[in-house]
Amino acid sequence: MEVTLITGASGGIGQATVARLADRKHNLLLIARNEDKLEEQCKFLKEKFDIDAQYIVADLSLPGTPEQIFEEVKT
């Protein structure tokens, strides 16, 4: 299954990008720091757009976080 990964997904440009891709039926993996927003956003996307939307809570400003995300998604 193809999945589009979006960082900064819980606000601003990232959130706007999520909405446009969901409308085009992309399955999404959202990355951001705010778990409550991500959880609510994924639930909304699944219900409104009938797509698969999952999330990972992560702070990309911390060293090692990109590698941690890579390890999580490659399995």
mmJSON file of the N, C-alpha and C atoms, coordinates in Angstrom:
{"data_MODEL":{"atom_site":{
"group_PDB":["ATOM","ATOM","ATOM","ATOM","ATOM","ATOM","ATOM","ATOM","ATOM","ATOM","ATOM","ATOM","ATOM","ATOM","ATOM","ATOM","ATOM","ATOM","ATOM","ATOM","ATOM","ATOM","ATOM","ATOM","ATOM","ATOM","ATOM","ATOM","ATOM","ATOM","ATOM","ATOM","ATOM","ATOM","ATOM","ATOM","ATOM","ATOM","ATOM","ATOM","ATOM","ATOM","ATOM","ATOM","ATOM","ATOM","ATOM","ATOM","ATOM","ATOM","ATOM","ATOM","ATOM","ATOM","ATOM","ATOM","ATOM","ATOM","ATOM","ATOM","ATOM","ATOM","ATOM","ATOM","ATOM","ATOM","ATOM","ATOM","ATOM","ATOM","ATOM","ATOM","ATOM","ATOM","ATOM","ATOM","ATOM","ATOM","ATOM","ATOM","ATOM","ATOM","ATOM","ATOM","ATOM","ATOM","ATOM","ATOM","ATOM","ATOM","ATOM","ATOM","ATOM","ATOM","ATOM","ATOM","ATOM","ATOM","ATOM","ATOM","ATOM","ATOM","ATOM","ATOM","ATOM","ATOM","ATOM","ATOM","ATOM","ATOM","ATOM","ATOM","ATOM","ATOM","ATOM","ATOM","ATOM","ATOM","ATOM","ATOM","ATOM","ATOM","ATOM","ATOM","ATOM","ATOM","ATOM","ATOM","ATOM","ATOM","ATOM","ATOM","ATOM","ATOM","ATOM","ATOM","ATOM","ATOM","ATOM","ATOM","ATOM","ATOM","ATOM","ATOM","ATOM","ATOM","ATOM","ATOM","ATOM","ATOM","ATOM","ATOM","ATOM","ATOM","ATOM","ATOM","ATOM","ATOM","ATOM","ATOM","ATOM","ATOM","ATOM","ATOM","ATOM","ATOM","ATOM","ATOM","ATOM","ATOM","ATOM","ATOM","ATOM","ATOM","ATOM","ATOM","ATOM","ATOM","ATOM","ATOM","ATOM","ATOM","ATOM","ATOM","ATOM","ATOM","ATOM","ATOM","ATOM","ATOM","ATOM","ATOM","ATOM","ATOM","ATOM","ATOM","ATOM","ATOM","ATOM","ATOM","ATOM","ATOM","ATOM","ATOM","ATOM","ATOM","ATOM","ATOM","ATOM","ATOM","ATOM","ATOM","ATOM","ATOM","ATOM","ATOM","ATOM","ATOM","ATOM","ATOM","ATOM","ATOM","ATOM","ATOM","ATOM"],
"id":[1,2,3,4,5,6,7,8,9,10,11,12,13,14,15,16,17,18,19,20,21,22,23,24,25,26,27,28,29,30,31,32,33,34,35,36,37,38,39,40,41,42,43,44,45,46,47,48,49,50,51,52,53,54,55,56,57,58,59,60,61,62,63,64,65,66,67,68,69,70,71,72,73,74,75,76,77,78,79,80,81,82,83,84,85,86,87,88,89,90,91,92,93,94,95,96,97,98,99,100,101,102,103,104,105,106,107,108,109,110,111,112,113,114,115,116,117,118,119,120,121,122,123,124,125,126,127,128,129,130,131,132,133,134,135,136,137,138,139,140,141,142,143,144,145,146,147,148,149,150,151,152,153,154,155,156,157,158,159,160,161,162,163,164,165,166,167,168,169,170,171,172,173,174,175,176,177,178,179,180,181,182,183,184,185,186,187,188,189,190,191,192,193,194,195,196,197,198,199,200,201,202,203,204,205,206,207,208,209,210,211,212,213,214,215,216,217,218,219,220,221,222,223,224,225],
"type_symbol":["N","C","C","N","C","C","N","C","C","N","C","C","N","C","C","N","C","C","N","C","C","N","C","C","N","C","C","N","C","C","N","C","C","N","C","C","N","C","C","N","C","C","N","C","C","N","C","C","N","C","C","N","C","C","N","C","C","N","C","C","N","C","C","N","C","C","N","C","C","N","C","C","N","C","C","N","C","C","N","C","C","N","C","C","N","C","C","N","C","C","N","C","C","N","C","C","N","C","C","N","C","C","N","C","C","N","C","C","N","C","C","N","C","C","N","C","C","N","C","C","N","C","C","N","C","C","N","C","C","N","C","C","N","C","C","N","C","C","N","C","C","N","C","C","N","C","C","N","C","C","N","C","C","N","C","C","N","C","C","N","C","C","N","C","C","N","C","C","N","C","C","N","C","C","N","C","C","N","C","C","N","C","C","N","C","C","N","C","C","N","C","C","N","C","C","N","C","C","N","C","C","N","C","C","N","C","C","N","C","C","N","C","C","N","C","C","N","C","C","N","C","C","N","C","C"],
"label_atom_id":["N","CA","C","N","CA","C","N","CA","C","N","CA","C","N","CA","C","N","CA","C","N","CA","C","N","CA","C","N","CA","C","N","CA","C","N","CA","C","N","CA","C","N","CA","C","N","CA","C","N","CA","C","N","CA","C","N","CA","C","N","CA","C","N","CA","C","N","CA","C","N","CA","C","N","CA","C","N","CA","C","N","CA","C","N","CA","C","N","CA","C","N","CA","C","N","CA","C","N","CA","C","N","CA","C","N","CA","C","N","CA","C","N","CA","C","N","CA","C","N","CA","C","N","CA","C","N","CA","C","N","CA","C","N","CA","C","N","CA","C","N","CA","C","N","CA","C","N","CA","C","N","CA","C","N","CA","C","N","CA","C","N","CA","C","N","CA","C","N","CA","C","N","CA","C","N","CA","C","N","CA","C","N","CA","C","N","CA","C","N","CA","C","N","CA","C","N","CA","C","N","CA","C","N","CA","C","N","CA","C","N","CA","C","N","CA","C","N","CA","C","N","CA","C","N","CA","C","N","CA","C","N","CA","C","N","CA","C","N","CA","C","N","CA","C","N","CA","C","N","CA","C","N","CA","C","N","CA","C","N","CA","C"],
"label_alt_id":[null,null,null,null,null,null,null,null,null,null,null,null,null,null,null,null,null,null,null,null,null,null,null,null,null,null,null,null,null,null,null,null,null,null,null,null,null,null,null,null,null,null,null,null,null,null,null,null,null,null,null,null,null,null,null,null,null,null,null,null,null,null,null,null,null,null,null,null,null,null,null,null,null,null,null,null,null,null,null,null,null,null,null,null,null,null,null,null,null,null,null,null,null,null,null,null,null,null,null,null,null,null,null,null,null,null,null,null,null,null,null,null,null,null,null,null,null,null,null,null,null,null,null,null,null,null,null,null,null,null,null,null,null,null,null,null,null,null,null,null,null,null,null,null,null,null,null,null,null,null,null,null,null,null,null,null,null,null,null,null,null,null,null,null,null,null,null,null,null,null,null,null,null,null,null,null,null,null,null,null,null,null,null,null,null,null,null,null,null,null,null,null,null,null,null,null,null,null,null,null,null,null,null,null,null,null,null,null,null,null,null,null,null,null,null,null,null,null,null,null,null,null,null,null,null],
"label_comp_id":["MET","MET","MET","GLU","GLU","GLU","VAL","VAL","VAL","THR","THR","THR","LEU","LEU","LEU","ILE","ILE","ILE","THR","THR","THR","GLY","GLY","GLY","ALA","ALA","ALA","SER","SER","SER","GLY","GLY","GLY","GLY","GLY","GLY","ILE","ILE","ILE","GLY","GLY","GLY","GLN","GLN","GLN","ALA","ALA","ALA","THR","THR","THR","VAL","VAL","VAL","ALA","ALA","ALA","ARG","ARG","ARG","LEU","LEU","LEU","ALA","ALA","ALA","ASP","ASP","ASP","ARG","ARG","ARG","LYS","LYS","LYS","HIS","HIS","HIS","ASN","ASN","ASN","LEU","LEU","LEU","LEU","LEU","LEU","LEU","LEU","LEU","ILE","ILE","ILE","ALA","ALA","ALA","ARG","ARG","ARG","ASN","ASN","ASN","GLU","GLU","GLU","ASP","ASP","ASP","LYS","LYS","LYS","LEU","LEU","LEU","GLU","GLU","GLU","GLU","GLU","GLU","GLN","GLN","GLN","CYS","CYS","CYS","LYS","LYS","LYS","PHE","PHE","PHE","LEU","LEU","LEU","LYS","LYS","LYS","GLU","GLU","GLU","LYS","LYS","LYS","PHE","PHE","PHE","ASP","ASP","ASP","ILE","ILE","ILE","ASP","ASP","ASP","ALA","ALA","ALA","GLN","GLN","GLN","TYR","TYR","TYR","ILE","ILE","ILE","VAL","VAL","VAL","ALA","ALA","ALA","ASP","ASP","ASP","LEU","LEU","LEU","SER","SER","SER","LEU","LEU","LEU","PRO","PRO","PRO","GLY","GLY","GLY","THR","THR","THR","PRO","PRO","PRO","GLU","GLU","GLU","GLN","GLN","GLN","ILE","ILE","ILE","PHE","PHE","PHE","GLU","GLU","GLU","GLU","GLU","GLU","VAL","VAL","VAL","LYS","LYS","LYS","THR","THR","THR"],
"label_asym_id":["A","A","A","A","A","A","A","A","A","A","A","A","A","A","A","A","A","A","A","A","A","A","A","A","A","A","A","A","A","A","A","A","A","A","A","A","A","A","A","A","A","A","A","A","A","A","A","A","A","A","A","A","A","A","A","A","A","A","A","A","A","A","A","A","A","A","A","A","A","A","A","A","A","A","A","A","A","A","A","A","A","A","A","A","A","A","A","A","A","A","A","A","A","A","A","A","A","A","A","A","A","A","A","A","A","A","A","A","A","A","A","A","A","A","A","A","A","A","A","A","A","A","A","A","A","A","A","A","A","A","A","A","A","A","A","A","A","A","A","A","A","A","A","A","A","A","A","A","A","A","A","A","A","A","A","A","A","A","A","A","A","A","A","A","A","A","A","A","A","A","A","A","A","A","A","A","A","A","A","A","A","A","A","A","A","A","A","A","A","A","A","A","A","A","A","A","A","A","A","A","A","A","A","A","A","A","A","A","A","A","A","A","A","A","A","A","A","A","A","A","A","A","A","A","A"],
"label_entity_id":["1","1","1","1","1","1","1","1","1","1","1","1","1","1","1","1","1","1","1","1","1","1","1","1","1","1","1","1","1","1","1","1","1","1","1","1","1","1","1","1","1","1","1","1","1","1","1","1","1","1","1","1","1","1","1","1","1","1","1","1","1","1","1","1","1","1","1","1","1","1","1","1","1","1","1","1","1","1","1","1","1","1","1","1","1","1","1","1","1","1","1","1","1","1","1","1","1","1","1","1","1","1","1","1","1","1","1","1","1","1","1","1","1","1","1","1","1","1","1","1","1","1","1","1","1","1","1","1","1","1","1","1","1","1","1","1","1","1","1","1","1","1","1","1","1","1","1","1","1","1","1","1","1","1","1","1","1","1","1","1","1","1","1","1","1","1","1","1","1","1","1","1","1","1","1","1","1","1","1","1","1","1","1","1","1","1","1","1","1","1","1","1","1","1","1","1","1","1","1","1","1","1","1","1","1","1","1","1","1","1","1","1","1","1","1","1","1","1","1","1","1","1","1","1","1"],
"label_seq_id":[1,1,1,2,2,2,3,3,3,4,4,4,5,5,5,6,6,6,7,7,7,8,8,8,9,9,9,10,10,10,11,11,11,12,12,12,13,13,13,14,14,14,15,15,15,16,16,16,17,17,17,18,18,18,19,19,19,20,20,20,21,21,21,22,22,22,23,23,23,24,24,24,25,25,25,26,26,26,27,27,27,28,28,28,29,29,29,30,30,30,31,31,31,32,32,32,33,33,33,34,34,34,35,35,35,36,36,36,37,37,37,38,38,38,39,39,39,40,40,40,41,41,41,42,42,42,43,43,43,44,44,44,45,45,45,46,46,46,47,47,47,48,48,48,49,49,49,50,50,50,51,51,51,52,52,52,53,53,53,54,54,54,55,55,55,56,56,56,57,57,57,58,58,58,59,59,59,60,60,60,61,61,61,62,62,62,63,63,63,64,64,64,65,65,65,66,66,66,67,67,67,68,68,68,69,69,69,70,70,70,71,71,71,72,72,72,73,73,73,74,74,74,75,75,75],
"pdbx_PDB_ins_code":[null,null,null,null,null,null,null,null,null,null,null,null,null,null,null,null,null,null,null,null,null,null,null,null,null,null,null,null,null,null,null,null,null,null,null,null,null,null,null,null,null,null,null,null,null,null,null,null,null,null,null,null,null,null,null,null,null,null,null,null,null,null,null,null,null,null,null,null,null,null,null,null,null,null,null,null,null,null,null,null,null,null,null,null,null,null,null,null,null,null,null,null,null,null,null,null,null,null,null,null,null,null,null,null,null,null,null,null,null,null,null,null,null,null,null,null,null,null,null,null,null,null,null,null,null,null,null,null,null,null,null,null,null,null,null,null,null,null,null,null,null,null,null,null,null,null,null,null,null,null,null,null,null,null,null,null,null,null,null,null,null,null,null,null,null,null,null,null,null,null,null,null,null,null,null,null,null,null,null,null,null,null,null,null,null,null,null,null,null,null,null,null,null,null,null,null,null,null,null,null,null,null,null,null,null,null,null,null,null,null,null,null,null,null,null,null,null,null,null,null,null,null,null,null,null],
"Cartn_x":[0.842,0.0,0.888,0.592,1.324,0.816,1.767,1.444,2.291,1.683,2.396,2.676,3.946,4.357,4.407,3.75,3.71,4.242,5.282,5.783,5.119,5.054,4.385,2.908,2.328,0.977,-0.145,0.134,-0.962,-1.288,-0.578,-0.881,-0.255,-0.692,-0.106,-0.1,1.03,1.171,1.025,1.576,1.461,0.014,-0.779,-2.197,-2.949,-2.631,-3.272,-2.9,-1.648,-1.202,-1.926,-2.099,-2.832,-4.234,-4.923,-6.303,-6.371,-5.446,-5.461,-5.165,-4.207,-3.87,-4.978,-5.593,-6.708,-7.862,-8.111,-9.174,-8.873,-7.602,-7.181,-7.002,-7.461,-7.486,-6.106,-5.167,-3.867,-3.991,-3.412,-3.262,-2.108,-2.245,-1.311,-0.687,0.563,1.254,1.652,1.058,1.264,2.321,3.215,4.264,4.138,4.078,4.055,4.277,4.341,4.605,3.344,2.216,0.996,0.131,0.18,-0.544,-2.051,-2.572,-4.025,-4.524,-3.824,-4.216,-4.094,-3.005,-2.807,-3.889,-4.213,-5.244,-6.589,-6.942,-8.213,-8.208,-7.097,-6.984,-7.121,-6.476,-6.561,-7.985,-8.65,-10.036,-10.909,-10.744,-11.506,-11.227,-9.949,-9.575,-10.154,-10.127,-10.671,-12.166,-12.87,-14.325,-14.732,-14.087,-14.499,-14.03,-12.795,-12.218,-12.088,-12.41,-12.323,-10.927,-9.916,-8.527,-7.922,-6.745,-5.993,-5.117,-5.26,-4.454,-3.91,-2.596,-1.918,-0.958,-0.429,0.468,1.601,2.656,3.781,4.036,4.088,4.411,5.929,6.457,7.909,8.252,9.394,9.925,11.159,11.015,12.108,13.262,13.116,14.234,15.234,14.868,15.754,16.669,17.944,18.871,18.376,18.526,18.164,16.714,15.863,14.446,14.189,14.829,14.59,14.941,16.037,16.437,15.43,14.915,13.915,12.649,12.197,11.017,11.283,12.448,12.791,12.728,13.298,13.277,11.847,11.007,9.618,8.819,9.027,8.206,8.709,9.961,10.465,10.046,9.519,9.079,7.628],
"Cartn_y":[-1.176,0.0,1.239,2.18,3.432,4.359,5.023,5.947,7.188,8.343,9.608,10.078,10.382,10.837,12.359,12.966,14.423,14.817,15.661,16.181,17.52,17.863,19.102,19.059,17.867,17.616,18.208,18.613,19.04,20.522,21.266,22.685,23.307,24.492,25.289,24.624,24.771,24.229,22.709,22.054,20.598,20.149,20.806,20.447,20.714,21.805,22.106,21.06,20.629,19.588,18.285,17.941,16.729,16.75,17.862,17.957,17.771,18.375,18.255,16.834,16.191,14.812,13.845,14.052,13.194,13.307,14.517,14.72,13.979,13.746,12.995,11.506,11.083,9.668,9.067,9.882,9.364,8.792,7.634,7.133,7.907,8.253,9.195,8.678,9.071,8.897,10.291,10.732,12.087,12.092,13.071,13.23,14.624,14.688,15.966,15.688,16.744,16.6,16.444,16.911,16.953,15.715,14.766,13.509,13.706,14.58,14.794,15.285,16.26,16.776,15.695,14.93,13.885,12.819,12.41,11.381,11.865,13.087,13.668,13.828,14.275,14.487,13.166,12.117,10.818,10.279,10.413,9.96,10.709,12.013,12.836,12.426,12.235,11.876,10.534,9.579,8.251,8.326,9.092,9.2,10.011,11.143,12.045,11.572,11.057,10.748,9.253,8.43,6.975,6.542,7.038,6.681,6.067,5.492,5.032,6.19,6.592,7.68,7.224,7.248,6.873,7.984,7.902,8.965,8.424,9.23,9.011,10.337,10.295,11.485,11.596,12.712,12.89,14.367,14.708,16.064,16.016,16.486,16.412,17.359,18.213,19.087,18.359,17.165,16.402,15.495,15.408,14.522,13.071,12.401,10.994,10.717,11.729,11.495,11.031,11.618,11.113,9.627,9.217,7.815,6.921,7.405,6.66,6.461,7.505,7.416,6.445,6.544,5.641,4.18,3.894,2.53,2.05,2.944,2.572,2.298,3.077,2.914,1.845,1.454,0.477,-0.948,-1.179,-2.512,-2.745],
"Cartn_z":[0.0,0.0,0.0,-0.85,-0.887,0.206,0.865,1.947,1.775,1.962,1.902,3.318,3.615,4.932,4.927,5.92,6.036,7.412,7.435,8.705,9.002,10.277,10.666,10.346,10.448,9.945,10.791,12.015,12.886,12.788,11.94,11.817,10.58,10.255,9.193,7.828,7.134,5.783,5.784,6.803,6.884,6.942,7.754,7.886,6.584,5.912,4.631,3.582,3.598,2.675,2.936,4.203,4.588,4.001,4.146,3.655,2.143,1.422,-0.048,-0.496,0.157,-0.216,0.171,1.308,1.731,0.741,0.265,-0.72,-2.021,-2.289,-3.481,-3.186,-2.014,-1.598,-1.326,-0.901,-0.481,0.93,1.175,2.533,3.157,4.445,5.049,6.335,6.541,7.806,8.264,9.349,9.846,10.942,10.899,11.896,12.497,13.827,14.536,16.024,16.816,18.247,19.092,18.608,19.417,19.168,20.093,19.903,19.864,20.701,20.702,19.346,18.78,17.464,16.391,16.428,15.428,15.505,16.712,16.892,16.362,16.713,16.248,14.727,14.187,12.745,11.983,12.458,11.78,11.805,12.924,13.021,12.014,11.945,11.004,9.555,9.221,7.85,7.437,8.341,8.044,7.784,8.608,8.47,7.24,7.032,5.948,4.572,4.485,3.183,2.905,3.881,3.735,3.267,3.986,3.707,4.963,4.831,5.993,6.442,7.685,8.242,9.586,9.697,10.934,11.311,12.53,12.966,13.826,13.872,14.773,15.475,16.795,17.563,17.611,17.107,17.062,16.958,17.526,17.449,16.563,15.353,14.385,14.69,15.679,16.054,16.958,17.427,18.305,17.49,17.887,17.174,17.196,16.094,16.019,15.67,15.721,15.433,14.002,12.994,11.633,11.493,12.097,12.035,12.755,13.88,14.644,13.805,13.13,12.272,11.13,10.52,9.43,9.887,11.033,11.552,11.799,12.294,12.58,11.315,10.28,9.082,8.128,8.218,7.278,7.62,8.811,9.195,8.866],
"occupancy":[1.0,1.0,1.0,1.0,1.0,1.0,1.0,1.0,1.0,1.0,1.0,1.0,1.0,1.0,1.0,1.0,1.0,1.0,1.0,1.0,1.0,1.0,1.0,1.0,1.0,1.0,1.0,1.0,1.0,1.0,1.0,1.0,1.0,1.0,1.0,1.0,1.0,1.0,1.0,1.0,1.0,1.0,1.0,1.0,1.0,1.0,1.0,1.0,1.0,1.0,1.0,1.0,1.0,1.0,1.0,1.0,1.0,1.0,1.0,1.0,1.0,1.0,1.0,1.0,1.0,1.0,1.0,1.0,1.0,1.0,1.0,1.0,1.0,1.0,1.0,1.0,1.0,1.0,1.0,1.0,1.0,1.0,1.0,1.0,1.0,1.0,1.0,1.0,1.0,1.0,1.0,1.0,1.0,1.0,1.0,1.0,1.0,1.0,1.0,1.0,1.0,1.0,1.0,1.0,1.0,1.0,1.0,1.0,1.0,1.0,1.0,1.0,1.0,1.0,1.0,1.0,1.0,1.0,1.0,1.0,1.0,1.0,1.0,1.0,1.0,1.0,1.0,1.0,1.0,1.0,1.0,1.0,1.0,1.0,1.0,1.0,1.0,1.0,1.0,1.0,1.0,1.0,1.0,1.0,1.0,1.0,1.0,1.0,1.0,1.0,1.0,1.0,1.0,1.0,1.0,1.0,1.0,1.0,1.0,1.0,1.0,1.0,1.0,1.0,1.0,1.0,1.0,1.0,1.0,1.0,1.0,1.0,1.0,1.0,1.0,1.0,1.0,1.0,1.0,1.0,1.0,1.0,1.0,1.0,1.0,1.0,1.0,1.0,1.0,1.0,1.0,1.0,1.0,1.0,1.0,1.0,1.0,1.0,1.0,1.0,1.0,1.0,1.0,1.0,1.0,1.0,1.0,1.0,1.0,1.0,1.0,1.0,1.0,1.0,1.0,1.0,1.0,1.0,1.0,1.0,1.0,1.0,1.0,1.0,1.0],
"B_iso_or_equiv":[0.0,0.0,0.0,0.0,0.0,0.0,0.0,0.0,0.0,0.0,0.0,0.0,0.0,0.0,0.0,0.0,0.0,0.0,0.0,0.0,0.0,0.0,0.0,0.0,0.0,0.0,0.0,0.0,0.0,0.0,0.0,0.0,0.0,0.0,0.0,0.0,0.0,0.0,0.0,0.0,0.0,0.0,0.0,0.0,0.0,0.0,0.0,0.0,0.0,0.0,0.0,0.0,0.0,0.0,0.0,0.0,0.0,0.0,0.0,0.0,0.0,0.0,0.0,0.0,0.0,0.0,0.0,0.0,0.0,0.0,0.0,0.0,0.0,0.0,0.0,0.0,0.0,0.0,0.0,0.0,0.0,0.0,0.0,0.0,0.0,0.0,0.0,0.0,0.0,0.0,0.0,0.0,0.0,0.0,0.0,0.0,0.0,0.0,0.0,0.0,0.0,0.0,0.0,0.0,0.0,0.0,0.0,0.0,0.0,0.0,0.0,0.0,0.0,0.0,0.0,0.0,0.0,0.0,0.0,0.0,0.0,0.0,0.0,0.0,0.0,0.0,0.0,0.0,0.0,0.0,0.0,0.0,0.0,0.0,0.0,0.0,0.0,0.0,0.0,0.0,0.0,0.0,0.0,0.0,0.0,0.0,0.0,0.0,0.0,0.0,0.0,0.0,0.0,0.0,0.0,0.0,0.0,0.0,0.0,0.0,0.0,0.0,0.0,0.0,0.0,0.0,0.0,0.0,0.0,0.0,0.0,0.0,0.0,0.0,0.0,0.0,0.0,0.0,0.0,0.0,0.0,0.0,0.0,0.0,0.0,0.0,0.0,0.0,0.0,0.0,0.0,0.0,0.0,0.0,0.0,0.0,0.0,0.0,0.0,0.0,0.0,0.0,0.0,0.0,0.0,0.0,0.0,0.0,0.0,0.0,0.0,0.0,0.0,0.0,0.0,0.0,0.0,0.0,0.0,0.0,0.0,0.0,0.0,0.0,0.0],
"pdbx_formal_charge":[null,null,null,null,null,null,null,null,null,null,null,null,null,null,null,null,null,null,null,null,null,null,null,null,null,null,null,null,null,null,null,null,null,null,null,null,null,null,null,null,null,null,null,null,null,null,null,null,null,null,null,null,null,null,null,null,null,null,null,null,null,null,null,null,null,null,null,null,null,null,null,null,null,null,null,null,null,null,null,null,null,null,null,null,null,null,null,null,null,null,null,null,null,null,null,null,null,null,null,null,null,null,null,null,null,null,null,null,null,null,null,null,null,null,null,null,null,null,null,null,null,null,null,null,null,null,null,null,null,null,null,null,null,null,null,null,null,null,null,null,null,null,null,null,null,null,null,null,null,null,null,null,null,null,null,null,null,null,null,null,null,null,null,null,null,null,null,null,null,null,null,null,null,null,null,null,null,null,null,null,null,null,null,null,null,null,null,null,null,null,null,null,null,null,null,null,null,null,null,null,null,null,null,null,null,null,null,null,null,null,null,null,null,null,null,null,null,null,null,null,null,null,null,null,null],
"auth_seq_id":[1,1,1,2,2,2,3,3,3,4,4,4,5,5,5,6,6,6,7,7,7,8,8,8,9,9,9,10,10,10,11,11,11,12,12,12,13,13,13,14,14,14,15,15,15,16,16,16,17,17,17,18,18,18,19,19,19,20,20,20,21,21,21,22,22,22,23,23,23,24,24,24,25,25,25,26,26,26,27,27,27,28,28,28,29,29,29,30,30,30,31,31,31,32,32,32,33,33,33,34,34,34,35,35,35,36,36,36,37,37,37,38,38,38,39,39,39,40,40,40,41,41,41,42,42,42,43,43,43,44,44,44,45,45,45,46,46,46,47,47,47,48,48,48,49,49,49,50,50,50,51,51,51,52,52,52,53,53,53,54,54,54,55,55,55,56,56,56,57,57,57,58,58,58,59,59,59,60,60,60,61,61,61,62,62,62,63,63,63,64,64,64,65,65,65,66,66,66,67,67,67,68,68,68,69,69,69,70,70,70,71,71,71,72,72,72,73,73,73,74,74,74,75,75,75],
"auth_comp_id":["MET","MET","MET","GLU","GLU","GLU","VAL","VAL","VAL","THR","THR","THR","LEU","LEU","LEU","ILE","ILE","ILE","THR","THR","THR","GLY","GLY","GLY","ALA","ALA","ALA","SER","SER","SER","GLY","GLY","GLY","GLY","GLY","GLY","ILE","ILE","ILE","GLY","GLY","GLY","GLN","GLN","GLN","ALA","ALA","ALA","THR","THR","THR","VAL","VAL","VAL","ALA","ALA","ALA","ARG","ARG","ARG","LEU","LEU","LEU","ALA","ALA","ALA","ASP","ASP","ASP","ARG","ARG","ARG","LYS","LYS","LYS","HIS","HIS","HIS","ASN","ASN","ASN","LEU","LEU","LEU","LEU","LEU","LEU","LEU","LEU","LEU","ILE","ILE","ILE","ALA","ALA","ALA","ARG","ARG","ARG","ASN","ASN","ASN","GLU","GLU","GLU","ASP","ASP","ASP","LYS","LYS","LYS","LEU","LEU","LEU","GLU","GLU","GLU","GLU","GLU","GLU","GLN","GLN","GLN","CYS","CYS","CYS","LYS","LYS","LYS","PHE","PHE","PHE","LEU","LEU","LEU","LYS","LYS","LYS","GLU","GLU","GLU","LYS","LYS","LYS","PHE","PHE","PHE","ASP","ASP","ASP","ILE","ILE","ILE","ASP","ASP","ASP","ALA","ALA","ALA","GLN","GLN","GLN","TYR","TYR","TYR","ILE","ILE","ILE","VAL","VAL","VAL","ALA","ALA","ALA","ASP","ASP","ASP","LEU","LEU","LEU","SER","SER","SER","LEU","LEU","LEU","PRO","PRO","PRO","GLY","GLY","GLY","THR","THR","THR","PRO","PRO","PRO","GLU","GLU","GLU","GLN","GLN","GLN","ILE","ILE","ILE","PHE","PHE","PHE","GLU","GLU","GLU","GLU","GLU","GLU","VAL","VAL","VAL","LYS","LYS","LYS","THR","THR","THR"],
"auth_asym_id":["A","A","A","A","A","A","A","A","A","A","A","A","A","A","A","A","A","A","A","A","A","A","A","A","A","A","A","A","A","A","A","A","A","A","A","A","A","A","A","A","A","A","A","A","A","A","A","A","A","A","A","A","A","A","A","A","A","A","A","A","A","A","A","A","A","A","A","A","A","A","A","A","A","A","A","A","A","A","A","A","A","A","A","A","A","A","A","A","A","A","A","A","A","A","A","A","A","A","A","A","A","A","A","A","A","A","A","A","A","A","A","A","A","A","A","A","A","A","A","A","A","A","A","A","A","A","A","A","A","A","A","A","A","A","A","A","A","A","A","A","A","A","A","A","A","A","A","A","A","A","A","A","A","A","A","A","A","A","A","A","A","A","A","A","A","A","A","A","A","A","A","A","A","A","A","A","A","A","A","A","A","A","A","A","A","A","A","A","A","A","A","A","A","A","A","A","A","A","A","A","A","A","A","A","A","A","A","A","A","A","A","A","A","A","A","A","A","A","A","A","A","A","A","A","A"],
"auth_atom_id":["N","CA","C","N","CA","C","N","CA","C","N","CA","C","N","CA","C","N","CA","C","N","CA","C","N","CA","C","N","CA","C","N","CA","C","N","CA","C","N","CA","C","N","CA","C","N","CA","C","N","CA","C","N","CA","C","N","CA","C","N","CA","C","N","CA","C","N","CA","C","N","CA","C","N","CA","C","N","CA","C","N","CA","C","N","CA","C","N","CA","C","N","CA","C","N","CA","C","N","CA","C","N","CA","C","N","CA","C","N","CA","C","N","CA","C","N","CA","C","N","CA","C","N","CA","C","N","CA","C","N","CA","C","N","CA","C","N","CA","C","N","CA","C","N","CA","C","N","CA","C","N","CA","C","N","CA","C","N","CA","C","N","CA","C","N","CA","C","N","CA","C","N","CA","C","N","CA","C","N","CA","C","N","CA","C","N","CA","C","N","CA","C","N","CA","C","N","CA","C","N","CA","C","N","CA","C","N","CA","C","N","CA","C","N","CA","C","N","CA","C","N","CA","C","N","CA","C","N","CA","C","N","CA","C","N","CA","C","N","CA","C","N","CA","C","N","CA","C","N","CA","C","N","CA","C","N","CA","C","N","CA","C"],
"pdbx_PDB_model_num":[1,1,1,1,1,1,1,1,1,1,1,1,1,1,1,1,1,1,1,1,1,1,1,1,1,1,1,1,1,1,1,1,1,1,1,1,1,1,1,1,1,1,1,1,1,1,1,1,1,1,1,1,1,1,1,1,1,1,1,1,1,1,1,1,1,1,1,1,1,1,1,1,1,1,1,1,1,1,1,1,1,1,1,1,1,1,1,1,1,1,1,1,1,1,1,1,1,1,1,1,1,1,1,1,1,1,1,1,1,1,1,1,1,1,1,1,1,1,1,1,1,1,1,1,1,1,1,1,1,1,1,1,1,1,1,1,1,1,1,1,1,1,1,1,1,1,1,1,1,1,1,1,1,1,1,1,1,1,1,1,1,1,1,1,1,1,1,1,1,1,1,1,1,1,1,1,1,1,1,1,1,1,1,1,1,1,1,1,1,1,1,1,1,1,1,1,1,1,1,1,1,1,1,1,1,1,1,1,1,1,1,1,1,1,1,1,1,1,1,1,1,1,1,1,1]
}}}
